[in-house]
């Protein structure tokens, strides 16, 4: 559950950064009242936490459960 939530937030962050890089458009800021609005800052923080959480995915055991 946490991995999927983190992945969704990371995708949102990646799309937002892509929009900033390509067009100078911050979708999160535009949708939620600017970069410094409390809602935007919460979203930015959650995306950052999701990025940190995803580091744990790199170290998870990748052996399939059905393997002997």
C-alpha positions in Angstrom: 0.0 0.0 0.0 2.7 2.5 1.0 4.8 1.6 -2.1 1.8 2.2 -4.4 1.0 5.5 -2.7 4.6 6.6 -2.9 4.7 5.7 -6.6 1.6 7.7 -7.4 3.1 10.8 -5.6 6.4 10.3 -7.4 4.6 10.2 -10.7 2.7 13.4 -9.8 6.0 15.1 -8.9 7.8 13.9 -12.0 5.0 15.2 -14.3 5.0 18.5 -12.4 8.8 18.8 -12.8 8.5 17.9 -16.5 6.0 20.7 -16.9 8.3 23.1 -15.1 11.2 22.1 -17.2 9.5 22.2 -20.6 7.0 25.0 -20.1 7.9 26.8 -16.9 4.5 25.8 -15.6 4.0 24.6 -12.0 0.8 22.6 -12.2 0.6 22.0 -8.4 1.1 25.7 -7.7 -1.4 26.7 -10.3 -4.0 24.3 -9.0 -3.6 25.0 -5.4 -3.0 28.7 -5.1 0.7 29.2 -5.8 3.9 27.6 -4.7 3.8 29.1 -1.2 0.1 28.1 -0.4 -0.2 25.6 2.4 -1.8 23.0 0.2 0.9 23.2 -2.4 3.6 23.0 0.3 1.9 19.9 1.7 1.8 18.3 -1.7 5.5 19.1 -2.3 6.4 17.7 1.1 4.4 14.5 0.5 6.1 14.1 -2.9 9.5 14.5 -1.2 8.6 12.0 1.5 7.4 9.6 -1.2 10.8 10.0 -2.9 12.6 9.1 0.3 10.3 6.2 0.9 11.0 4.9 -2.5 14.6 4.4 -1.6 13.5 1.5 0.5 12.1 -0.2 -2.6 15.6 -0.5 -4.0 16.6 -2.7 -1.1 13.5 -4.9 -0.9 14.0 -8.6 -1.6 13.1 -9.1 -5.3 12.7 -12.9 -5.2 9.3 -13.9 -6.4 7.1 -15.5 -3.7 6.4 -18.6 -5.8 10.2 -19.4 -6.3 11.6 -22.4 -4.4 
